[in-house]
Every structure is written in structure tokens, then in C-alpha cells.
Amino acid sequence: MYPASKQCKHSSTHPDILQFSVTEKNPKSSFLSHSFINKLFFPSSMGALARPTIINDLPDVILSNIIAAVSDVRSRNAAALVCRKWLVLERATRTSLTLRGNIRDLFMLPTCFRSVTHLDLSLVSPWGHPLLSPRAASSDGGDDADSVLIAHLLRHAFPIVTSLIVYARSPHTLQFLPVQWPHLKYIKLVRWHQRPQLASGDEFNLLFQGCPQLGSLDLSTFYCWTDDIPPALELNPLVAGNLTVFNLMNASFSEGFKTDEIRVITKCCPNLKELKIACMFDPMYIGFVGDEALVCISTNCPKLTVLHLADTSTLSNCRADPDEEGFTTDDAKFSVSTLIEVFSGLSLLEELVLDVCNNVRDSGPALEILNTKCPKLRSLKLGQFHGVSMPIGSKLDGVALCQGLKSLSIRNVGDLDDMGLIAIGRGCSRLAKFEIQSCKKITMRGMRTLASLLWKSLVDVRISCCKNLGASSSLKALEPIQESIQRLHIDCVWDSVEEIENLNGVEYGFDLNKTNGGEASTHGNGFGDTFGSMDDDIMFNRNKRCKYDYDLNSVCMEDNGHGNGFGGRTWDRLQYLSLWIGVGDLLTPLAAAGLEHCPNLEEIKIRVEGDCRLWSKPSERAFGLSTLWRYHKLVKMHLDCGDIIGYAHTAPSGQMDLSLWERFYLFGIGTLNLKELDYWPPQDRDVNQRSLSLPAAGLLQECITLRKLFIHGTAHEHFMMFLLRIPDLRDVQLREDYYPAPENDMSTEMRSDSLSRFEAALNRRQICD
């Protein structure tokens, strides 16, 4: 077992220096580059009687503090390369580590990281197999002594762990591992496989009994039942009373927590500061979350600073219908007065999520209370809330009064129009992150004006499932911030040629000084005041009147070095791009839509969704990944085809099976200079199979620059051997991180022996660096 992405060996030319092969995600962030280190320790010219002062002359205490202050993993690895002194100091100050070795290779378990307090064991190979069980150390069988031995070895290697992440597929893991560190304060459990056949709460009883000082528990990716939690908390009141962070936002829950369960959880954990919980808000179910549950939360846990309440239906990745109006048949069973009472009782809130599945009507008055009762609130997410911003004249209302917000996300707001959106831009002037989803009435004009109002602060934008905001119109709307935006999500719904021509010739904005009749306005209640400044003294200064002309065809068209101003096509600071695209659609129009030049784009996430069984074949040979070559700094990609549904085996006559669809989506990926790739194969739900096909394996082997490859599915052993042809590939893993993960370990796709043979072959190769 060895640390993630690290191998070491002694240099033959300099025996006092260790040579590491390191692959981390951000090489340019390492300020301790190899060239810098050579200048420090191997100066080209030294006098016979004196030498220049170098950083290694600093006292060990100061040098240790300098190295401890370095957080970037690759920079720390570079520091450890210098000499044994720096190696010892780096190891002594390393506090976080992720192990990626095979559990069979216990002799490779590192023992030099004695200061590690945060240990991640969730990615140990073979992924998803029990870490501690009678068969964990030997394929020939064994007993509990094997689990105890492995647990003791981990404690010996990392004696002061206080934070642990572990894949707990077997109860043995919870029984023997956490107890090794009596001072554990944070635990995150991971499990995508089925829950073992135990009585309700038994697993958590084992955990709580071994961790008396536990203060934070994360179950967001741990497959269990909702009725496992309350009994365990009631049986362990001391541990429950110590909990300050509890994450129960788990997408695997079929129905979410009910009112009775929430009452028990909040009563047993009165000191909670962070609570994230998946709920059942649908009034058609018995025990749905309503007024009583919300009041229980604010009454029992008044110290909360982070509160996330989301319906389980909102946790799925399924895209909504953009033609929907945003209103549901039934209303949520909690009133505005209840919301006001809850907000008044949680004065310390800094982050709030209320993502429900039924209408919350006329929510404006309750949201206005947030500004006064929760003055520290900085992040807000609302789903299915209506009336969030309904300005009349120059008066702001609803969420627009929350002036301290830095992050705002709104979903399925049926009555939000451009006027309300611009009012949000006026009132929430500090927004750095903004997400809008499934708001049918929003158009490019409103979004563009919002971007203009927030051009100084807005750096992260997500526009999803809005009928009037396709790819081209979304990018056109964001032109006022295209020089500053850093993270962006859009839907690849390609506008027609006529719509693009209209975008190029349309008058985009509002003249905020004009009334509806076109007349100038000063202090009246006309159109100008509605879109004016928050402060009338600023908007209508008597000595120097500020003209807010949002005709964005002409405003701020200054030369930015590229000669494009707002109207150009260069997104200078964009580093992360997320795309949604329907099955069968092409990626090739992306550049023409407005993303021709992104000189600093480093990471892209593409999610494809749809039923390919409705298609006979794609319209073109390739999806269009090769068009991403224009982004020269692109090194990391997430290609998520997991929501593509098709035929894994023989397809009916006239249709293609999933292997041909994989070839369609991966064709051309070898032309990109990717360093890291996360790939989710398409699925056949009838047989619960997500497997890498032969064409996919053949195309992936063409990515000769890859260093890390994570396949979120299964693969045959002989397909995996294709990947050995990638010369610099360092880290490969199969992860079935979806519900429910396959249980059958006897197929060639998931057999631990097959995975171990592949990893052994991978580790035997010589890597040039």
C-alpha cells in the first residue's frame, strides 16, 4: 500500500536524494519547481572561500514552518525531492493523506507519515471490496484476526488520526477500524453497495461505541436506511450530544426522512452547527415534512450555521422539462408564517438550502426576514419557491433584500421574470455565484442585465433548463462578465441559425433611464426606478447624473487587449466549464456558439443524458470531442455518459448497442492533451450494467498523455490491459459509485484478482519522470 500517486526510489547518481514519480492536478501551482530547487541547492557558480546563502541555511524550526504552510500536494512532493533533510521535514509536517494501494500489499504501507491527522481509505484497491473482513488479507479465507491485524497496522502507521474517510462495505470495518483512534472527531463513511442484513441501527451502534469523541459524521455517500439513524442516536446519547456536523444528504434514500425521524435526530443532537438532510416534502406520503418538522429544527438546534433541507427527488441528476411552467399540482404543507418563525429562531445561519418538490407560494415576506433575522447569511438555495422577487416600482422585495448574499441558487420559480431577476441583481450586489434552473420566463435580456449589474463580483454562473436560454443566448447574456468569469455551466441546446442571426442584430438591453413609454424619469415610480440604483442618491445625483444605459451593443466596448470588449469571444479567466447535452446531439457547435477562445480553460465536465433506444443511429460519425483541441490548457475532463440508456447486449434490428454509442462519444478523444479523465460508461438499466466496451477501451488507449484514469463502471480484464499502452499512465481505478453497485464479484468485470493483476502490471512499468 502506498500514498496516492506516489512511488519513490533512490537516485543512482545522488544517493542522498529521492526520486519520486508524482502526478497531481495542478503542476503550475508548485512554487517549489525543480528548476527553483536546483538553483537553491546546486548553484552554478560558487566561490572557493564562500558560497551564496540559500534557503537550506535557515534554522530547522523556520524551515519546517515554511514547508508546513505549503498546502498544494504536488508542491510538497517537489520539496521532498530536494534532500533527506527536506524529506524528513515534509513527512513530519504532512497532515493529510489518501492511500491508493492494494490491501494485499501491506508491506508497502508507508510508516513515515507520523503526523497525518486526516486519512482517506475510501479509494484503497480493489475499490469497493471490504477493507476489513475475514477475506480482506487473504483469498484463502481467515477470521477476525485478519481484520484486527490490518487495523493495528494502520494505527501503527498513522497514530494520531482524528479525521477518517473509509469505504465501509462490511460491518467489520466499523467494528475494528475506528476504535483504533480514540480521538477521532470526523468520520465520512462511503458505501455504494447494498446494506448488509443487520437490524436497524446495528452498524451505527458499532461506530458510536468505538468513537466517544465523534463530532462530525458524513453519510452523504453511505447506502443505508433512514430508520438506521434515529435508534442509534437514542442508544448513544453522549455521542449524539457531541455531534456538531451531521450530513444526511444521501441520494440513495428512496423517500427521505420523515417528521418523526427529524424530531428524534434534532432532539438527540442539540449542539448541531451543520445539518444536511434529505427529506420527504411530498404531502402524499405519511409523515411528510411540514410545519412541525421545520419548527423542531429551529427549536432543538438553535446553533445551526448551515442548514440544507432537500427533497429526495431533487437529488437526482435527471433534467426537468424546460417547457414546464414551474408549478406543481400540490402545495407544500408549510406556511410563510412557519418559515418566518424558523428563520427568526436560526439567527446564526450562514448557509441555507430549501429545495422542495411542491409549491411554496408568496414566499417573498419570509425571504425578507432573512435579511434582518439572519444577518450572517451568505449562501442561499431555493427550489419551488414562488414570489421570490416581485418588485413594484423602485421598491425591492423578497430575496433581493438579502444584500449580504454571495451565492444564490434558484430552481423552478414559476413567476420569476426579467424584472424580478434584475431586481435581484440590484439588491444582491455582492453575488459571486449565481445559479438559475428551470425558470421559463427568464430571457437573455434579463440575464444580460443581471450580469452587467454584477460585473465586479460574479465569477461562477450556472444556467440550466431555461427555455429561453440556449447555448448561444446564454453566452451572449454573459458577455459583460466574460473577462472575469471563472466557472460556467450551460446547456448545449443549440439555437437555430435564425435565432443566432437575431442575437447578433438585436438590441439586447433596457435603457434604465426610460419609462415604459420611452420618457426620461427622475424620481418617479416608472420603469427607470425599477431598474435603477439601490440608492436614489446614487442613481439620480443632482450634480452628476449617472446614466444607466443598458444598451449593451454599445456600453463598455473598451479594448481589452484583444480588441473585443464585451462583444469579443475571449473568456480570459474561464478555468472550469460544465456542459449538459442531450443524447444524439453534437458538441461541434460549441465554438460557434461563443466559446471560440478560452486560453485558461483547464477542466471540462460533459454530461450526456437521454434514451438512445429512441435513435437508430447518430447523425454524424463522432460526437465532437476533437473540437476541444482549441483549448490548449485543457488537462482534466469528466465525461459522464452514465445517464445514457441503451442496450448493453444485442440491440433490436435497426438500432445500435451501447458499444457503438461509446465509440460515437469517445471518437477523437486521443487528439486532446488530457492528464486526468473521469469516464462514466452508458448503462443498461434492465441488467444494471455499466461496462467499458471494446471500442471504448481501444479509443481510451489513444490518450497517450493521460496520467490518471478513473472509470466509473466495470470492465473486462483483457479490455483493461489495453490501457497499459498509455506510456505515462500512473493511476487507474474502476469505481462502481452508483446505486445500486453490482454485488456479483465473480464476473471478469469485477473480480478482485483481475483488478490486482492489472494494477501489478501497471506498477511494474517504468515511468520516465
Secondary structure in CASP SS format (residue, H / E / C, confidence):
PFRMAT SS
TARGET T0000
AUTHOR 0000-0000-0000
METHOD secondary structure of the structure
MODEL  1
M C 1.00
Y C 1.00
P E 1.00
A C 1.00
S C 1.00
K E 1.00
Q E 1.00
C E 1.00
K E 1.00
H E 1.00
S C 1.00
S C 1.00
T C 1.00
H C 1.00
P C 1.00
D C 1.00
I C 1.00
L E 1.00
Q E 1.00
F E 1.00
S E 1.00
V E 1.00
T C 1.00
E C 1.00
K C 1.00
N C 1.00
P H 1.00
K H 1.00
S H 1.00
S C 1.00
F C 1.00
L C 1.00
S C 1.00
H H 1.00
S H 1.00
F H 1.00
I H 1.00
N H 1.00
K H 1.00
L H 1.00
F H 1.00
F C 1.00
P C 1.00
S C 1.00
S C 1.00
M C 1.00
G C 1.00
A C 1.00
L C 1.00
A C 1.00
R C 1.00
P C 1.00
T C 1.00
I C 1.00
I H 1.00
N H 1.00
D H 1.00
L C 1.00
P C 1.00
D H 1.00
V H 1.00
I H 1.00
L H 1.00
S H 1.00
N H 1.00
I H 1.00
I H 1.00
A H 1.00
A C 1.00
V C 1.00
S C 1.00
D C 1.00
V H 1.00
R H 1.00
S H 1.00
R H 1.00
N H 1.00
A H 1.00
A H 1.00
A H 1.00
L C 1.00
V C 1.00
C C 1.00
R H 1.00
K H 1.00
W H 1.00
L H 1.00
V H 1.00
L H 1.00
E H 1.00
R H 1.00
A H 1.00
T H 1.00
R C 1.00
T C 1.00
S E 1.00
L E 1.00
T E 1.00
L E 1.00
R C 1.00
G C 1.00
N E 1.00
I C 1.00
R C 1.00
D C 1.00
L H 1.00
F H 1.00
M H 1.00
L C 1.00
P C 1.00
T C 1.00
C C 1.00
F C 1.00
R C 1.00
S C 1.00
V C 1.00
T C 1.00
H E 1.00
L E 1.00
D E 1.00
L E 1.00
S C 1.00
L C 1.00
V C 1.00
S E 1.00
P C 1.00
W C 1.00
G C 1.00
H C 1.00
P C 1.00
L C 1.00
L C 1.00
S C 1.00
P C 1.00
R C 1.00
A C 1.00
A C 1.00
S C 1.00
S C 1.00
D C 1.00
G C 1.00
G C 1.00
D C 1.00
D H 1.00
A H 1.00
D H 1.00
S H 1.00
V H 1.00
L H 1.00
I H 1.00
A H 1.00
H H 1.00
L H 1.00
L H 1.00
R H 1.00
H H 1.00
A H 1.00
F C 1.00
P C 1.00
I C 1.00
V C 1.00
T C 1.00
S E 1.00
L E 1.00
I E 1.00
V E 1.00
Y E 1.00
A C 1.00
R C 1.00
S C 1.00
P H 1.00
H H 1.00
T H 1.00
L H 1.00
Q H 1.00
F H 1.00
L C 1.00
P H 1.00
V H 1.00
Q H 1.00
W C 1.00
P C 1.00
H C 1.00
L C 1.00
K C 1.00
Y E 1.00
I E 1.00
K E 1.00
L E 1.00
V E 1.00
R E 1.00
W C 1.00
H C 1.00
Q C 1.00
R C 1.00
P C 1.00
Q C 1.00
L C 1.00
A C 1.00
S C 1.00
G C 1.00
D H 1.00
E H 1.00
F H 1.00
N H 1.00
L H 1.00
L H 1.00
F H 1.00
Q H 1.00
G H 1.00
C C 1.00
P C 1.00
Q C 1.00
L C 1.00
G C 1.00
S E 1.00
L E 1.00
D E 1.00
L E 1.00
S E 1.00
T E 1.00
F E 1.00
Y C 1.00
C C 1.00
W C 1.00
T H 1.00
D H 1.00
D H 1.00
I H 1.00
P H 1.00
P H 1.00
A H 1.00
L H 1.00
E H 1.00
L H 1.00
N C 1.00
P H 1.00
L H 1.00
V H 1.00
A H 1.00
G H 1.00
N H 1.00
L C 1.00
T C 1.00
V E 1.00
F E 1.00
N E 1.00
L E 1.00
M C 1.00
N C 1.00
A C 1.00
S C 1.00
F C 1.00
S C 1.00
E C 1.00
G C 1.00
F E 1.00
K C 1.00
T H 1.00
D H 1.00
E H 1.00
I H 1.00
R H 1.00
V H 1.00
I H 1.00
T H 1.00
K H 1.00
C H 1.00
C C 1.00
P C 1.00
N C 1.00
L C 1.00
K C 1.00
E E 1.00
L E 1.00
K E 1.00
I E 1.00
A E 1.00
C E 1.00
M C 1.00
F C 1.00
D C 1.00
P C 1.00
M C 1.00
Y C 1.00
I C 1.00
G C 1.00
F C 1.00
V C 1.00
G C 1.00
D H 1.00
E H 1.00
A H 1.00
L H 1.00
V H 1.00
C H 1.00
I H 1.00
S H 1.00
T H 1.00
N H 1.00
C C 1.00
P C 1.00
K C 1.00
L C 1.00
T C 1.00
V E 1.00
L E 1.00
H E 1.00
L E 1.00
A E 1.00
D E 1.00
T H 1.00
S H 1.00
T H 1.00
L H 1.00
S C 1.00
N C 1.00
C C 1.00
R C 1.00
A C 1.00
D C 1.00
P C 1.00
D C 1.00
E C 1.00
E C 1.00
G C 1.00
F C 1.00
T C 1.00
T C 1.00
D C 1.00
D E 1.00
A C 1.00
K C 1.00
F C 1.00
S C 1.00
V H 1.00
S H 1.00
T H 1.00
L H 1.00
I H 1.00
E H 1.00
V H 1.00
F H 1.00
S H 1.00
G H 1.00
L C 1.00
S C 1.00
L C 1.00
L C 1.00
E C 1.00
E E 1.00
L E 1.00
V E 1.00
L E 1.00
D E 1.00
V E 1.00
C E 1.00
N E 1.00
N E 1.00
V E 1.00
R C 1.00
D C 1.00
S C 1.00
G H 1.00
P H 1.00
A H 1.00
L H 1.00
E H 1.00
I H 1.00
L H 1.00
N H 1.00
T H 1.00
K H 1.00
C C 1.00
P C 1.00
K C 1.00
L C 1.00
R C 1.00
S E 1.00
L E 1.00
K E 1.00
L E 1.00
G E 1.00
Q E 1.00
F E 1.00
H C 1.00
G C 1.00
V C 1.00
S C 1.00
M C 1.00
P C 1.00
I E 1.00
G C 1.00
S C 1.00
K E 1.00
L C 1.00
D C 1.00
G H 1.00
V H 1.00
A H 1.00
L H 1.00
C C 1.00
Q C 1.00
G C 1.00
L C 1.00
K C 1.00
S E 1.00
L E 1.00
S E 1.00
I E 1.00
R E 1.00
N C 1.00
V C 1.00
G C 1.00
D C 1.00
L C 1.00
D C 1.00
D H 1.00
M H 1.00
G H 1.00
L H 1.00
I H 1.00
A H 1.00
I H 1.00
G H 1.00
R H 1.00
G H 1.00
C C 1.00
S C 1.00
R C 1.00
L C 1.00
A C 1.00
K E 1.00
F E 1.00
E E 1.00
I E 1.00
Q E 1.00
S C 1.00
C C 1.00
K C 1.00
K C 1.00
I C 1.00
T C 1.00
M H 1.00
R H 1.00
G H 1.00
M H 1.00
R H 1.00
T H 1.00
L H 1.00
A H 1.00
S H 1.00
L H 1.00
L C 1.00
W C 1.00
K C 1.00
S C 1.00
L C 1.00
V C 1.00
D E 1.00
V E 1.00
R E 1.00
I E 1.00
S E 1.00
C C 1.00
C C 1.00
K C 1.00
N C 1.00
L C 1.00
G C 1.00
A H 1.00
S H 1.00
S H 1.00
S H 1.00
L H 1.00
K H 1.00
A H 1.00
L C 1.00
E H 1.00
P H 1.00
I H 1.00
Q C 1.00
E C 1.00
S C 1.00
I C 1.00
Q C 1.00
R E 1.00
L E 1.00
H E 1.00
I E 1.00
D E 1.00
C C 1.00
V C 1.00
W C 1.00
D C 1.00
S C 1.00
V H 1.00
E H 1.00
E H 1.00
I H 1.00
E H 1.00
N H 1.00
L H 1.00
N H 1.00
G H 1.00
V C 1.00
E C 1.00
Y C 1.00
G C 1.00
F C 1.00
D E 1.00
L C 1.00
N C 1.00
K E 1.00
T C 1.00
N C 1.00
G C 1.00
G C 1.00
E C 1.00
A E 1.00
S C 1.00
T C 1.00
H C 1.00
G C 1.00
N C 1.00
G C 1.00
F H 1.00
G H 1.00
D H 1.00
T H 1.00
F C 1.00
G C 1.00
S C 1.00
M C 1.00
D C 1.00
D H 1.00
D H 1.00
I H 1.00
M H 1.00
F C 1.00
N C 1.00
R C 1.00
N C 1.00
K C 1.00
R C 1.00
C C 1.00
K C 1.00
Y C 1.00
D E 1.00
Y C 1.00
D C 1.00
L C 1.00
N C 1.00
S C 1.00
V C 1.00
C C 1.00
M C 1.00
E C 1.00
D C 1.00
N C 1.00
G C 1.00
H C 1.00
G C 1.00
N C 1.00
G H 1.00
F H 1.00
G H 1.00
G C 1.00
R C 1.00
T E 1.00
W C 1.00
D C 1.00
R C 1.00
L C 1.00
Q C 1.00
Y E 1.00
L E 1.00
S E 1.00
L E 1.00
W E 1.00
I E 1.00
G E 1.00
V C 1.00
G C 1.00
D C 1.00
L C 1.00
L C 1.00
T C 1.00
P C 1.00
L H 1.00
A H 1.00
A H 1.00
A H 1.00
G C 1.00
L C 1.00
E C 1.00
H E 1.00
C C 1.00
P C 1.00
N C 1.00
L C 1.00
E C 1.00
E E 1.00
I E 1.00
K E 1.00
I E 1.00
R E 1.00
V E 1.00
E E 1.00
G E 1.00
D E 1.00
C H 1.00
R H 1.00
L H 1.00
W C 1.00
S C 1.00
K C 1.00
P C 1.00
S C 1.00
E C 1.00
R C 1.00
A C 1.00
F C 1.00
G C 1.00
L H 1.00
S H 1.00
T H 1.00
L H 1.00
W H 1.00
R H 1.00
Y C 1.00
H C 1.00
K C 1.00
L C 1.00
V C 1.00
K E 1.00
M E 1.00
H E 1.00
L E 1.00
D E 1.00
C E 1.00
G E 1.00
D E 1.00
I E 1.00
I E 1.00
G C 1.00
Y C 1.00
A C 1.00
H C 1.00
T C 1.00
A C 1.00
P C 1.00
S C 1.00
G C 1.00
Q C 1.00
M C 1.00
D C 1.00
L H 1.00
S H 1.00
L H 1.00
W H 1.00
E H 1.00
R H 1.00
F H 1.00
Y H 1.00
L H 1.00
F C 1.00
G C 1.00
I H 1.00
G H 1.00
T H 1.00
L C 1.00
N C 1.00
L C 1.00
K C 1.00
E E 1.00
L E 1.00
D E 1.00
Y E 1.00
W E 1.00
P C 1.00
P C 1.00
Q E 1.00
D E 1.00
R C 1.00
D C 1.00
V C 1.00
N C 1.00
Q E 1.00
R C 1.00
S E 1.00
L C 1.00
S C 1.00
L H 1.00
P H 1.00
A H 1.00
A H 1.00
G H 1.00
L H 1.00
L H 1.00
Q C 1.00
E C 1.00
C C 1.00
I C 1.00
T C 1.00
L C 1.00
R C 1.00
K E 1.00
L E 1.00
F E 1.00
I E 1.00
H C 1.00
G C 1.00
T E 1.00
A C 1.00
H C 1.00
E H 1.00
H H 1.00
F H 1.00
M H 1.00
M H 1.00
F H 1.00
L H 1.00
L H 1.00
R H 1.00
I C 1.00
P C 1.00
D C 1.00
L C 1.00
R C 1.00
D E 1.00
V E 1.00
Q E 1.00
L E 1.00
R C 1.00
E C 1.00
D C 1.00
Y C 1.00
Y C 1.00
P C 1.00
A C 1.00
P C 1.00
E C 1.00
N C 1.00
D C 1.00
M C 1.00
S C 1.00
T C 1.00
E C 1.00
M C 1.00
R C 1.00
S H 1.00
D H 1.00
S H 1.00
L H 1.00
S H 1.00
R H 1.00
F H 1.00
E H 1.00
A H 1.00
A H 1.00
L H 1.00
N H 1.00
R H 1.00
R C 1.00
Q C 1.00
I C 1.00
C C 1.00
D C 1.00
END
